[in-house]
């Protein structure tokens, strides 16, 4: 049975929208996870950074965000955001995500990403109604590459100087999955 706050629920994790009241736990988890995230990811680590970040993920049709929650404890295990959502003939979005250190290596995020894919590819009314999701990953981020590969994403190429991260333009591998690939897998 799905908890009323969860958009999707698996065996060990549930997905729910961001709330402003999650700020203290979210930012504490980010600070605890600094060594895991750097140099790849820089999520908000203060309440002052968290509030506009969460607001953008809840009040904009071109993006949506999910907190990954452990069902047994309710603790935040990480987050998955679908950014740059384009509707019409394209029906695509770009993933951004991060596990928190206490949840890393426990398979929770693999389960969470599967739930996000189910939600993203479900028809509008049940989900986002997308056809394609992309994940752009820095080549040295082996954990993230293993995550998307394990979720059925295919490598589509390398984009030099793709995103500005940690003060410089960084190369990223382009990984993607479509609704048809997900059904066939």
C-alpha positions as a Python dict, from the first residue, in 0.01 Angstrom:
ca = {
    (1, 'X'): (0, 0, 0),
    (2, 'X'): (136, 343, -94),
    (3, 'X'): (177, 592, 190),
    (4, 'X'): (-37, 900, 123),
    (5, 'X'): (268, 1125, 86),
    (6, 'X'): (447, 900, -164),
    (7, 'X'): (405, 936, -537),
    (8, 'X'): (557, 588, -582),
    (9, 'X'): (664, 323, -339),
    (10, 'X'): (891, 20, -367),
    (11, 'X'): (995, -249, -121),
    (12, 'X'): (1231, -23, 75),
    (13, 'X'): (1190, 334, -50),
    (14, 'X'): (919, 579, -143),
    (15, 'X'): (928, 895, -354),
    (16, 'X'): (761, 1213, -244),
    (17, 'X'): (772, 1579, -344),
    (18, 'X'): (1001, 1825, -168),
    (19, 'X'): (857, 2023, 123),
    (20, 'X'): (1002, 2333, 285),
    (21, 'X'): (981, 2150, 619),
    (22, 'X'): (1236, 1896, 486),
    (23, 'X'): (1506, 2164, 482),
    (24, 'X'): (1675, 2083, 814),
    (25, 'X'): (1707, 1710, 744),
    (26, 'X'): (1796, 1758, 376),
    (27, 'X'): (2073, 2009, 445),
    (28, 'X'): (2212, 1804, 735),
    (29, 'X'): (2228, 1498, 506),
    (30, 'X'): (2399, 1705, 236),
    (31, 'X'): (2664, 1821, 482),
    (32, 'X'): (2717, 1460, 602),
    (33, 'X'): (2753, 1352, 236),
    (34, 'X'): (3002, 1615, 119),
    (35, 'X'): (3283, 1361, 63),
    (36, 'X'): (3049, 1137, -137),
    (37, 'X'): (2916, 1419, -356),
    (38, 'X'): (3231, 1615, -432),
    (39, 'X'): (3351, 1695, -696),
    (40, 'X'): (3041, 1583, -888),
    (41, 'X'): (2751, 1742, -706),
    (42, 'X'): (2681, 2053, -498),
    (43, 'X'): (2327, 2034, -355),
    (44, 'X'): (2208, 2302, -112),
    (45, 'X'): (2370, 2267, 230),
    (46, 'X'): (2196, 2552, 414),
    (47, 'X'): (1831, 2639, 472),
    (48, 'X'): (1885, 2964, 281),
    (49, 'X'): (1996, 2762, -25),
    (50, 'X'): (1740, 2483, 22),
    (51, 'X'): (1424, 2695, 25),
    (52, 'X'): (1453, 2844, -328),
    (53, 'X'): (1589, 2510, -457),
    (54, 'X'): (1284, 2319, -325),
    (55, 'X'): (1046, 2590, -446),
    (56, 'X'): (1182, 2563, -802),
    (57, 'X'): (1117, 2186, -796),
    (58, 'X'): (757, 2220, -682),
    (59, 'X'): (628, 2522, -870),
    (60, 'X'): (756, 2483, -1226),
    (61, 'X'): (614, 2269, -1510),
    (62, 'X'): (960, 2223, -1660),
    (63, 'X'): (1099, 2035, -1359),
    (64, 'X'): (993, 1819, -1071),
    (65, 'X'): (1177, 1671, -779),
    (66, 'X'): (1143, 1370, -553),
    (67, 'X'): (1290, 1298, -214),
    (68, 'X'): (1386, 935, -168),
    (69, 'X'): (1262, 819, 172),
    (70, 'X'): (1341, 496, 352),
    (71, 'X'): (1009, 328, 427),
    (72, 'X'): (1129, 164, 749),
    (73, 'X'): (1241, 489, 913),
    (74, 'X'): (1113, 778, 699),
    (75, 'X'): (1472, 908, 675),
    (76, 'X'): (1576, 1088, 359),
    (77, 'X'): (1806, 864, 152),
    (78, 'X'): (1860, 1108, -137),
    (79, 'X'): (1685, 1294, -416),
    (80, 'X'): (1605, 1260, -785),
    (81, 'X'): (1504, 1559, -996),
    (82, 'X'): (1369, 1563, -1349),
    (83, 'X'): (1485, 1890, -1505),
    (84, 'X'): (1443, 2057, -1843),
    (85, 'X'): (1114, 1881, -1913),
    (86, 'X'): (1003, 1942, -2269),
    (87, 'X'): (652, 1840, -2374),
    (88, 'X'): (502, 1807, -2722),
    (89, 'X'): (675, 1577, -2968),
    (90, 'X'): (996, 1556, -2761),
    (91, 'X'): (854, 1451, -2417),
    (92, 'X'): (1197, 1438, -2254),
    (93, 'X'): (1361, 1532, -1926),
    (94, 'X'): (1711, 1535, -1774),
    (95, 'X'): (1786, 1363, -1445),
    (96, 'X'): (1980, 1507, -1155),
    (97, 'X'): (2025, 1292, -846),
    (98, 'X'): (2224, 1222, -535),
    (99, 'X'): (2223, 957, -263),
    (100, 'X'): (2304, 1056, 92),
    (101, 'X'): (2609, 894, 252),
    (102, 'X'): (2420, 682, 506),
    (103, 'X'): (2218, 525, 220),
    (104, 'X'): (2501, 477, -31),
    (105, 'X'): (2587, 122, -130),
    (106, 'X'): (2266, -30, 8),
    (107, 'X'): (2071, -61, -319),
    (108, 'X'): (1816, 198, -210),
    (109, 'X'): (1901, 433, -491),
    (110, 'X'): (1879, 164, -758),
    (111, 'X'): (1524, 97, -635),
    (112, 'X'): (1446, 470, -624),
    (113, 'X'): (1567, 529, -979),
    (114, 'X'): (1343, 247, -1100),
    (115, 'X'): (1047, 414, -930),
    (116, 'X'): (1135, 748, -1093),
    (117, 'X'): (1150, 580, -1435),
    (118, 'X'): (811, 415, -1375),
    (119, 'X'): (666, 753, -1280),
    (120, 'X'): (831, 943, -1564),
    (121, 'X'): (707, 701, -1831),
    (122, 'X'): (355, 655, -1690),
    (123, 'X'): (81, 841, -1881),
    (124, 'X'): (-7, 1195, -1772),
    (125, 'X'): (-248, 1166, -1482),
    (126, 'X'): (-55, 867, -1346),
    (127, 'X'): (293, 1010, -1406),
    (128, 'X'): (486, 1256, -1621),
    (129, 'X'): (400, 1108, -1962),
    (130, 'X'): (759, 1131, -2087),
    (131, 'X'): (915, 925, -2366),
    (132, 'X'): (1284, 979, -2286),
    (133, 'X'): (1505, 1054, -1986),
    (134, 'X'): (1867, 1162, -2006),
    (135, 'X'): (2143, 1151, -1746),
    (136, 'X'): (2461, 1348, -1808),
    (137, 'X'): (2746, 1206, -1602),
    (138, 'X'): (3107, 1313, -1568),
    (139, 'X'): (3327, 1030, -1702),
    (140, 'X'): (3510, 978, -1372),
    (141, 'X'): (3190, 934, -1170),
    (142, 'X'): (3194, 554, -1181),
    (143, 'X'): (2921, 508, -918),
    (144, 'X'): (2677, 723, -1116),
    (145, 'X'): (2766, 549, -1442),
    (146, 'X'): (2705, 209, -1278),
    (147, 'X'): (2368, 334, -1150),
    (148, 'X'): (2236, 449, -1489),
    (149, 'X'): (2383, 151, -1675),
    (150, 'X'): (2216, -82, -1423),
    (151, 'X'): (1884, 99, -1477),
    (152, 'X'): (1896, 27, -1851),
    (153, 'X'): (2029, 358, -1983),
    (154, 'X'): (2243, 342, -2298),
    (155, 'X'): (2557, 547, -2358),
    (156, 'X'): (2492, 788, -2646),
    (157, 'X'): (2815, 986, -2653),
    (158, 'X'): (3042, 1239, -2492),
    (159, 'X'): (2965, 1611, -2466),
    (160, 'X'): (3285, 1813, -2414),
    (161, 'X'): (3256, 2116, -2183),
    (162, 'X'): (2890, 2033, -2123),
    (163, 'X'): (2812, 2164, -1773),
    (164, 'X'): (2975, 2419, -1546),
    (165, 'X'): (3056, 2226, -1227),
    (166, 'X'): (3290, 2326, -945),
    (167, 'X'): (3421, 2632, -1127),
    (168, 'X'): (3495, 2478, -1468),
    (169, 'X'): (3323, 2343, -1778),
    (170, 'X'): (3321, 1963, -1749),
    (171, 'X'): (3287, 1687, -2006),
    (172, 'X'): (2985, 1461, -1957),
    (173, 'X'): (2882, 1126, -2095),
    (174, 'X'): (2526, 1132, -2229),
    (175, 'X'): (2316, 837, -2111),
    (176, 'X'): (1950, 792, -2206),
    (177, 'X'): (1658, 555, -2169),
    (178, 'X'): (1323, 561, -2347),
    (179, 'X'): (984, 428, -2245),
    (180, 'X'): (1015, 159, -2513),
    (181, 'X'): (1352, 43, -2381),
    (182, 'X'): (1205, 22, -2032),
    (183, 'X'): (911, -191, -2150),
    (184, 'X'): (1142, -418, -2353),
    (185, 'X'): (1385, -463, -2058),
}
